[in-house]
Amino acid sequence: MTAARRPVLTLLLAAASLCLVVPARADSKPLRVGWVFAMANAPAVIAEQRRFFAEEGLNVELKSFGDGPVLQQALAAGELDVAYVGAPPVYQWFSRGLDARILAKVNYGQAAVIGTATGPVKTVADLRGRRLASVAKGSGMDVLLRGFVLKEQAGLDPEKDLNILPMPPANMNAALDRNVADAAFLWEPFVSQALLRGSSRLVLDLNQALPQYPWYVVMAPVATLKERGADVVKLLRAHHKAIAFLKQQPAESNRIIAQAFKLEAVQTADGRTITPEAIVQEARKRLGWADSLETSDLRFIQRLMDYSLALGFIAQPLKVEKVVDTSYWLKATAGGTK
């Protein structure tokens, strides 16, 4: 090759290499998904670990949060695109100006009132004059506690008839053991851990009192729906696959859940050891997963909205239809899981 032709060939090779560089698509940036760190939100974990998000071509950045209010703050700050969170934080922030929509269901059930095995609380009416360990006032679970459990089931005034002790759910079983509280309002896996140890009794299973009541939902700000609607459909398709896996592969999904939530074996009073997977299986007695928002689910969310208004947690009445949009889920599930 002559020296004169060498620069020409170099230029051609450089041009060819530039043609091989594919510009990054705008929608290839991660979809930032927040989720409340609770067993009921297991579909988010399953979708990631079983690569259902990846199968849909999604680059998902998954981040867990300790509770719904903290997660909603991240949404309001523009730090998340989608969330797995309780319905109450969604409509409470909607009432304060965060334009967002509930898109699909995540689970049903999960909560219970438990008391010490030999203690005085055998029914929710026995909570009168007692100390109840629970979560922060104004949170979604607090709405359910005050509006349904205490007022409707027990006929109690939550401000006057008992002492509600706010604390992290991981501390509630210890509070019962140490006689700091007479009962606790908490959820899975903490309920199952206490019952399997034999130190507590089940006072009220919310999933029996309110059969298959919805709790966690998939939601997104309207800005996400406008900018990344196609990705939201893909996420909901992966979510649908994860729920099918939870139902069809209970042993494997129990193993994934036990590992993801770092569950430890439980020692019973008679010396038996209960495995982490058995704790998850016990929790399934009060907890299940589904993604379709049924008419009964919408009625329950409206009921929560009405509780929140009566309790002073929101300032104006809300209608569930303003906050729910199932069109993306319908697109995701049309024709099956594919």
C-alpha positions, 0 to 999 in steps of 0.5 A, a space after each residue: 500500500 502506498 503512503 498516499 493511500 494510507 490516510 484515505 483508508 484510515 479515514 474510511 475505517 474511522 467513518 465505518 466505526 462511527 456508523 457502528 455507534 448506535 445512539 442511546 434511545 431516550 427511553 433506555 434510561 432506567 425506569 426508577 421504581 420505588 417500593 415499600 419494603 413489605 412482604 406484600 410487595 413481593 411481586 416487585 422482588 419476583 419481577 426483578 429476580 426472575 428477570 421479568 422486567 428484563 424480558 420486557 426490555 426494561 432497565 429498572 432501577 429498584 429502590 426500597 423504602 421503609 414506609 409509604 410517606 417517605 416513598 411519596 416524598 421521593 415521588 413528589 421530589 421527582 426521584 421516582 417514576 413508578 411505585 409499589 405503595 399503599 393506596 392511602 399515600 397515593 390519594 393523600 398526596 393527590 389531595 395535596 397536588 401530586 397528580 398521580 394514578 393507581 394503575 393496578 393492584 399488588 396484593 390483598 390482605 396482610 394486616 392483623 391485630 395480635 395480643 400476647 398468648 396469655 394476655 387480656 386482649 382476646 377481641 378488638 373490644 378488649 382494647 379499651 383502656 389498653 396499649 396498642 403498638 401501631 404505626 405513625 398517625 396518618 399513615 395508610 395502616 393508621 387509616 385502616 386501624 382508626 377507621 375500620 378496626 377501632 371505630 367499626 369493629 371495636 366501637 372505640 374512639 381511637 383518641 380517647 378509649 386506648 393508648 396507641 403507641 407508634 413504633 416500627 413494626 419490627 419492634 412490636 413483637 418485642 414490645 409485646 414480650 416485654 409488656 410494653 404493649 398489650 396488643 399490636 396492629 401489624 402485618 406480615 411476616 411479623 404476624 406469622 413470626 409471632 404466631 409460630 413462636 407461640 408467644 401471641 394469639 390472633 385477635 383479628 385477621 383483617 383478611 377475614 373481616 374484609 375478605 381480599 381487601 386490596 392494599 398495595 398498588 402500582 402507581 405512577 405520576 401523570 408525568 411518567 404516564 405521559 413521558 413513558 407510557 409504553 414502559 409503564 405497560 411493560 412494567 405492568 406486564 412484568 408485574 402480571 408475570 410475577 403474580 402468576 409465578 407467586 401463585 404457580 410456584 409457591 415453593 420457589 417464590 417462598 424461597 425468594 421471599 425468605 431470602 429477599 426479606 432476610 427472614 430467620 428461622 423461628 424457635 418455638 416454645 417447645 424447641 422446634 425450628 420453623 424455617 424461613 420458607 415456612 414463615 412465608 407459607 404461614 403468611 399466605 394464610 392472611 396474604 395473597 397477590 392479584 393485579 386486577 382492580 375489581 369493583 370491590 377493590 375500588 369500593 374499598 379504596 373509596 372507603 379508605 378515602 372516606 375514613 381519611 376525610 373523617 379523621 382529618 387526614 385529607 381536607 376535601 372529599 375525593 372520588 376514587 375514579 379521579 385517582 384510578 386509571 386501569 387502561 395501562 393494565 388492560 393494555 399490559 394484560 391484553 392477550 395474556 402474559 406473552 
